[in-house]
Amino acid sequence: MTTTLDDTLITLTERLSLIVLTSSIWSGRKKLRADDLGLGAGEIPSEELVSLGSKRLCNPDAIRVFHTLKGQAERACLKVGTRFLGGYLVPNDQVDGLCAVLDGLKRDFEQEVQSFLAEYDREIADWIARHPDWERQLRAAVDPAEVIGTRFSFRYRPLVIQPAEGHRETLVEDIAEIGHTLFHEVAQIAVSLEKSLVGKDSLSQRALGTFRRVQEKLAVLSFVDPRIQPILALVEGYLSRVPRRGPISGAMFQEGFGLWLLLCDEERLSRHGAGRLAGDVDPDGDPPERDTDADAQLTDAERTARLDDDVDLTTETEATVTESISSREPSMRHGIDTPHANADVPLDCFF
């Protein structure tokens, strides 16, 4: 089935919302100036050429909680959505639940701001006490608490996606990237399993939860791109057969390892989803049958030559697979070590 631009636009406008999440956090820094270092105007190049960087005005631990809350909000959006146009594309039936989570994080954020401002003067004093040689420069750069309070904010806005009349085509490139973006996010989730799989012979139930996170993410967004459903089916099929208790070992571990290798590579996910959709990949299908009538008409010499060709082809194929597996690296920023090609890993089921 071919999905047209109009089909996808209808999906975007009728079944999905855009969650725009914005948060501002005071950096705890001020620009480092030449006079902070006791340098004269002629002792450093112009600002057009160099920058002196910045100086910390307080302990970075004091503002770390705000970055933690921001990260939790982003992960909540990614759990049920995917990045799109600077926000998060989320199915309409997931919006209310997500907004409830974001409301809670917004309250926590604002409470932490009030707590930080109440302790602001003490934090500054403690920081200056830790760096007495820089007391003059630090005190000169410090702003009052009421000014710092304006540097913090946490907002989210659920929006309906609707291109302006006569400009539907402007979304073509963005729409085409949705599936690929989702596969990139899935690969980022999957890569976190490396330490639980590489060099191991079993998988814990806790680590198996990462596969379930992938399943949940793919399930809520499976209608966005037809390539997603074949990948979802693989993950669901595996999770439906693994034991509910105890470590996963033996053949089920090996199968999970192969599935993990697939999930870690966004490009391969895209190609595999498209291939399964087109019917080009059928891991459960029987091998093609040889034409026995044609074989019967071969002479002994021809039959021997054909057998030799098959042996050469098998050897060449095995060498190619070995080279491919041993040199394979997921197209992610994280490096992933793959097992030796001769290890007992049923990779062919997925590629």
C-alpha positions as CSV (number, residue, x, y, z in Angstrom):
1,M,0.0,0.0,0.0
2,T,1.4,3.4,-1.0
3,T,1.0,6.3,1.4
4,T,0.5,9.6,-0.4
5,L,1.3,13.1,0.8
6,D,-2.4,13.8,1.2
7,D,-2.8,10.7,3.4
8,T,0.1,11.8,5.6
9,L,-1.2,15.3,5.9
10,I,-4.6,14.0,7.0
11,T,-2.8,11.9,9.6
12,L,-0.9,14.9,10.8
13,T,-3.9,17.2,11.0
14,E,-6.5,14.8,12.4
15,R,-4.6,12.3,14.5
16,L,-1.5,14.1,15.8
17,S,-0.7,17.2,17.8
18,L,2.6,19.1,18.1
19,I,3.9,19.6,21.6
20,V,6.2,22.6,21.8
21,L,8.4,22.3,24.9
22,T,10.5,25.3,25.9
23,S,12.6,25.8,29.0
24,S,15.1,28.5,30.0
25,I,17.7,27.9,32.7
26,W,20.1,30.4,34.1
27,S,23.6,29.4,33.0
28,G,25.3,30.5,36.3
29,R,27.9,32.3,34.2
30,K,28.9,35.7,33.1
31,K,31.2,36.8,30.3
32,L,34.9,36.9,31.2
33,R,36.3,40.3,30.6
34,A,39.9,41.5,30.0
35,D,39.9,43.5,33.2
36,D,39.0,40.3,35.1
37,L,42.4,39.0,34.2
38,G,44.2,42.4,34.7
39,L,44.9,42.7,31.0
40,G,45.2,46.0,29.2
41,A,43.3,46.9,26.0
42,G,46.4,46.3,23.9
43,E,47.3,43.0,25.5
44,I,44.6,40.8,23.8
45,P,43.3,40.6,20.3
46,S,40.0,42.2,19.4
47,E,36.7,40.4,20.2
48,E,36.2,40.0,16.5
49,L,39.1,37.5,16.6
50,V,39.0,35.9,20.0
51,S,36.6,35.3,22.9
52,L,37.8,35.0,26.5
53,G,35.0,32.6,27.5
54,S,33.0,32.9,30.8
55,K,33.3,32.7,34.5
56,R,31.1,30.7,36.9
57,L,29.2,32.7,39.4
58,C,27.9,29.9,41.5
59,N,28.3,26.2,42.1
60,P,27.0,24.3,39.0
61,D,25.5,21.7,41.4
62,A,22.9,24.3,42.5
63,I,21.3,24.5,39.1
64,R,21.7,20.9,38.0
65,V,18.2,20.0,39.1
66,F,16.7,22.2,36.4
67,H,18.6,20.3,33.7
68,T,17.3,17.1,35.2
69,L,13.7,18.2,35.1
70,K,14.2,19.5,31.5
71,G,15.6,16.1,30.5
72,Q,12.6,14.3,32.2
73,A,10.2,16.4,30.2
74,E,12.0,15.7,26.9
75,R,12.0,11.9,27.7
76,A,8.3,12.0,28.5
77,C,7.6,13.6,25.1
78,L,9.8,11.1,23.3
79,K,8.2,8.1,25.0
80,V,4.9,8.8,23.2
81,G,6.1,11.0,20.3
82,T,8.9,11.9,17.9
83,R,10.7,15.1,17.1
84,F,9.1,17.2,14.5
85,L,9.5,20.9,13.5
86,G,11.3,21.8,16.8
87,G,8.6,20.1,18.9
88,Y,7.3,16.6,19.5
89,L,4.7,14.9,17.2
90,V,2.3,13.1,19.6
91,P,-0.9,11.1,18.8
92,N,-4.0,12.9,20.0
93,D,-5.0,10.1,22.3
94,Q,-1.7,10.5,24.2
95,V,-1.8,14.3,24.6
96,D,-3.9,14.4,27.8
97,G,-1.6,11.9,29.6
98,L,1.5,13.6,28.4
99,C,0.2,17.0,29.5
100,A,-0.5,15.7,33.0
101,V,3.1,14.6,33.2
102,L,4.4,17.9,31.9
103,D,2.1,19.8,34.4
104,G,3.7,17.9,37.2
105,L,7.2,18.7,36.0
106,K,6.3,22.3,35.5
107,R,5.2,22.5,39.1
108,D,8.4,20.9,40.3
109,F,10.5,23.2,38.1
110,E,8.8,26.3,39.5
111,Q,9.2,25.1,43.1
112,E,12.9,24.5,42.5
113,V,13.2,28.0,41.2
114,Q,11.7,29.4,44.4
115,S,14.0,27.2,46.5
116,F,17.1,28.3,44.5
117,L,16.2,32.0,44.7
118,A,15.7,31.7,48.5
119,E,19.3,30.3,48.8
120,Y,20.8,32.4,46.0
121,D,22.7,34.9,48.2
122,R,24.2,32.1,50.3
123,E,25.2,30.1,47.2
124,I,27.0,33.2,45.8
125,A,28.7,33.8,49.1
126,D,29.8,30.2,49.4
127,W,31.2,30.2,45.8
128,I,33.1,33.4,46.4
129,A,34.6,31.9,49.6
130,R,35.8,29.0,47.6
131,H,37.6,31.4,45.1
132,P,38.8,34.3,47.3
133,D,41.4,35.4,44.7
134,W,38.5,36.2,42.4
135,E,36.2,37.9,44.9
136,R,36.3,41.3,43.1
137,Q,35.5,39.9,39.7
138,L,32.7,37.7,41.0
139,R,31.0,40.3,43.1
140,A,31.1,42.8,40.2
141,A,29.3,40.3,38.0
142,V,26.6,39.1,40.4
143,D,23.0,40.2,39.6
144,P,20.3,40.4,42.3
145,A,18.0,37.4,42.9
146,E,14.9,39.0,41.3
147,V,16.8,39.5,38.0
148,I,18.0,35.8,38.1
149,G,14.5,34.6,38.6
150,T,13.5,35.9,35.2
151,R,16.1,33.6,33.6
152,F,14.1,30.5,34.5
153,S,11.0,29.3,32.6
154,F,9.2,26.1,31.8
155,R,6.4,26.0,29.2
156,Y,4.7,23.6,26.9
157,R,2.1,24.2,24.2
158,P,-0.1,21.6,22.4
159,L,-0.7,22.8,18.9
160,V,-2.7,21.6,15.9
161,I,-0.6,21.1,12.7
162,Q,-2.2,22.7,9.7
163,P,-0.3,24.2,6.7
164,A,-1.5,27.5,5.4
165,E,-3.9,27.3,2.4
166,G,-2.0,26.9,-0.8
167,H,1.2,25.8,0.9
168,R,0.7,22.1,1.6
169,E,3.8,21.2,-0.3
170,T,6.0,23.1,2.2
171,L,5.7,20.1,4.6
172,V,6.8,17.5,2.0
173,E,10.5,17.2,3.2
174,D,9.5,17.3,6.9
175,I,6.9,14.6,6.4
176,A,9.4,12.4,4.6
177,E,11.7,12.6,7.6
178,I,9.2,11.5,10.3
179,G,9.9,7.7,9.9
180,H,13.6,8.2,9.8
181,T,13.6,10.4,12.8
182,L,11.6,7.8,14.7
183,F,14.1,5.1,13.8
184,H,16.9,7.3,14.9
185,E,15.2,7.7,18.3
186,V,14.6,4.0,18.5
187,A,18.3,3.4,17.8
188,Q,19.3,5.8,20.6
189,I,17.1,3.8,23.0
190,A,18.5,0.4,21.8
191,V,22.1,1.4,22.0
192,S,21.8,1.7,25.8
193,L,21.6,-2.1,25.9
194,E,25.2,-2.6,24.8
195,K,26.6,-3.3,28.2
196,S,23.8,-5.8,28.9
197,L,24.4,-7.8,25.7
198,V,27.9,-7.6,24.4
199,G,30.1,-10.2,25.9
200,K,27.2,-11.7,27.9
201,D,25.3,-15.0,27.5
202,S,22.0,-13.9,29.1
203,L,19.8,-10.9,29.4
204,S,18.1,-9.8,32.6
205,Q,14.4,-8.9,32.8
206,R,15.4,-5.4,33.7
207,A,17.4,-5.0,30.5
208,L,14.5,-6.6,28.6
209,G,12.5,-3.5,29.6
210,T,14.4,-1.5,27.0
211,F,12.9,-3.7,24.3
212,R,9.5,-2.9,25.8
213,R,10.3,0.8,25.7
214,V,11.0,0.4,21.9
215,Q,7.7,-1.5,21.5
216,E,5.7,1.2,23.3
217,K,7.2,3.9,21.2
218,L,6.7,2.1,17.9
219,A,3.2,1.1,18.8
220,V,1.8,4.6,19.5
221,L,3.3,5.9,16.3
222,S,3.0,2.9,13.9
223,F,0.4,4.7,11.8
224,V,2.7,7.6,11.0
225,D,4.9,5.6,8.5
226,P,4.1,2.2,7.0
227,R,7.7,1.1,7.5
228,I,7.2,1.1,11.3
229,Q,4.7,-1.7,11.5
230,P,7.0,-4.5,10.2
231,I,9.6,-3.5,12.8
232,L,7.0,-3.4,15.5
233,A,5.9,-6.9,14.6
234,L,9.4,-8.2,15.1
235,V,9.7,-6.6,18.5
236,E,6.3,-7.7,19.6
237,G,6.9,-11.3,18.3
238,Y,10.1,-11.5,20.4
239,L,8.6,-10.1,23.5
240,S,5.6,-12.4,23.3
241,R,7.9,-15.5,23.4
242,V,10.5,-14.5,26.1
243,P,10.0,-15.9,29.6
244,R,8.4,-13.5,32.1
245,R,10.7,-14.5,34.9
246,G,14.4,-15.1,35.2
247,P,17.3,-14.3,32.8
248,I,16.9,-14.8,29.1
249,S,19.5,-17.2,27.8
250,G,20.2,-19.7,25.0
251,A,18.5,-19.4,21.7
252,M,16.2,-16.6,23.0
253,F,19.2,-14.6,24.1
254,Q,20.8,-15.1,20.7
255,E,17.6,-14.0,18.9
256,G,17.4,-10.9,21.1
257,F,21.0,-10.1,20.3
258,G,20.2,-10.2,16.6
259,L,17.1,-8.0,17.1
260,W,19.2,-5.6,19.1
261,L,21.7,-5.3,16.3
262,L,18.9,-4.4,13.9
263,L,17.3,-1.8,16.3
264,C,20.7,-0.1,16.8
265,D,21.0,0.9,13.2
266,E,18.5,3.5,12.0
267,E,19.4,3.0,8.3
268,R,19.0,-0.7,8.5
269,L,15.7,-0.2,10.3
270,S,14.4,2.0,7.5
271,R,15.6,-0.5,4.8
272,H,14.3,-3.5,6.6
273,G,10.9,-1.9,7.2
274,A,10.6,-0.9,3.6
275,G,11.7,-4.4,2.4
276,R,9.2,-6.3,4.6
277,L,6.5,-3.9,3.5
278,A,7.3,-4.6,-0.2
279,G,7.5,-8.4,0.5
280,D,11.2,-8.5,-0.3
281,V,12.2,-9.9,3.1
282,D,10.5,-13.0,4.4
283,P,12.5,-14.7,7.2
284,D,9.9,-17.3,7.8
285,G,9.5,-18.3,4.1
286,D,10.8,-21.6,2.7
287,P,13.9,-21.6,0.5
288,P,13.1,-21.7,-3.3
289,E,12.8,-25.3,-4.6
290,R,15.2,-26.5,-7.2
291,D,13.8,-27.4,-10.6
292,T,14.1,-31.2,-10.3
293,D,13.0,-31.8,-13.9
294,A,15.8,-29.6,-15.2
295,D,18.2,-31.4,-12.9
296,A,17.3,-34.7,-14.3
297,Q,18.3,-33.6,-17.8
298,L,21.8,-32.6,-16.7
299,T,24.7,-34.8,-17.6
300,D,27.0,-36.0,-14.8
301,A,29.7,-33.5,-15.9
302,E,27.2,-30.6,-15.9
303,R,25.8,-31.7,-12.5
304,T,29.3,-31.8,-11.0
305,A,30.1,-28.3,-12.4
306,R,26.9,-27.0,-11.0
307,L,27.7,-28.4,-7.6
308,D,31.2,-26.7,-7.7
309,D,29.5,-23.4,-8.6
310,D,27.2,-23.8,-5.6
311,V,30.2,-24.4,-3.3
312,D,32.0,-21.4,-4.6
313,L,28.9,-19.3,-4.2
314,T,28.4,-20.4,-0.6
315,T,32.0,-19.7,0.3
316,E,31.9,-16.3,-1.3
317,T,28.6,-15.5,0.5
318,E,29.9,-16.6,3.9
319,A,33.0,-14.5,3.4
320,T,30.9,-11.5,2.5
321,V,28.7,-11.9,5.6
322,T,31.7,-12.4,7.8
323,E,33.3,-9.2,6.5
324,S,30.0,-7.3,6.8
325,I,29.4,-8.3,10.4
326,S,33.0,-7.9,11.6
327,S,33.2,-4.3,10.2
328,R,29.6,-3.3,10.9
329,E,29.1,-0.2,13.0
330,P,25.6,1.3,13.6
331,S,25.1,4.7,12.0
332,M,24.9,6.3,15.5
333,R,27.3,8.5,17.4
334,H,27.9,5.7,19.8
335,G,30.3,2.9,18.9
336,I,29.0,-0.6,19.3
337,D,31.2,-3.7,19.3
338,T,29.5,-6.6,17.6
339,P,30.3,-10.3,18.2
340,H,32.6,-12.3,16.0
341,A,31.0,-13.4,12.8
342,N,31.4,-17.1,13.8
343,A,29.4,-16.6,17.0
344,D,26.1,-18.4,17.2
345,V,23.9,-15.4,16.4
346,P,20.9,-15.8,14.1
347,L,21.3,-12.5,12.3
348,D,19.8,-13.6,9.0
349,C,16.4,-13.5,10.6
350,F,16.4,-9.8,10.7
351,F,18.5,-8.5,7.7
